[in-house]
Amino acid sequence: MDWAVIVSDAIRSGIGPVAAVYALAAIGLNLHFGYTGLLNFGQVAFMLVGAYGVAASVSTYDLPLWVGVLIGLGSSVVLALLLGLPTLRLRAEYLAIATIAAGEILRLFYRSSWAEPVTGGVFGLQRFAVEFYDVSPIPRDTYGFWLVRYTSLDLWALAVAWAMVLLAAVVIALLVHSPWGRVIRAIREDEDAVRSLGKSVYAYKMQSLVLGGVIGSMAGMMLAIQNQSVNPDSYDPVVTFFLYTIVVLGGAGRVLGPIVGSILFWAILTFFDSALREAIGAGYVSPSVISAPEVGAVRFALVGLGLVLLMIFRPQGLLGSRKEMLLDAR
């Protein structure tokens, strides 16, 4: 087994643009779940409308990329209002049901033949990120260290994605340590106590839902731009549960939790994938036990086992505190 390849693959994935995108989306989810106590099971829906806001604006309507970004952000605000207005006055499970349903409804709508002239249907949209890569200041070459190498295009996407993560983390850190942040954390602990102080719990929840959704839509845009393509089936409910894994792994209710969680999640996932393939290639694992096509499923099973052990021995995650997991779903 070539351990240099295994370790370098894990590092490349852990610091790569996809890890940054998931960290950004998890920051938005952490605002919902970790700080406000909102059970949002449809963060992928915000990523979807953000991605298609950019892709459809540029590919279908020939609008500038920056206009597409504004449309994506606006779409996420509208979605948050549509989800929050009828549910945030009710118990937490109603928001959970509405958000997970919204994610699936939007995915099926965007892939439908009726929407195909705008969204590309099941084939999606491609080649809408030219403006983004044209402004890259990085000369065309390959960059990196050791065996961890990136093309200039990937490095530009990586730099922008992590810059967005840093910006979002700073904004969230400032907000949660402000009077506004103290109110939403109090809402997570006891809504009735917050109401007794004359605060509008509904308004604060709505603000949190909108802001976290906007951050999620930014992640969806960056994922679409980095791939230079968008397909509705890439935004299925599994993505949201990956994000919850990242939040729990890093620590709910911590500014750095989603960032650490995303880096570790993708590094560990890729480590298992690369190690299993190397073991099969070297003959340490018989193809009759695990074949190459089965590696993808096995790596998720191993990561799932690790998450179960984490929930048993450290349910608060790596950076969190145990009380962050004791949410009163009302």
PyMOL commands that set and color helices and strands:
alter all, ss='L'
color gray80, all
select helices_A, chain A and resi 3-14+17-36+43-59+65-87+92-110+116-119+121-123+130-134+152-176+179-189+191-196+201-227+232-234+237-250+257-282+292-313+322-325
alter helices_A, ss='H'
color red, helices_A
select strands_A, chain A and resi 125-126+142-145+148-151+229-230
alter strands_A, ss='S'
color yellow, strands_A
deselect
rebuild
show_as cartoon
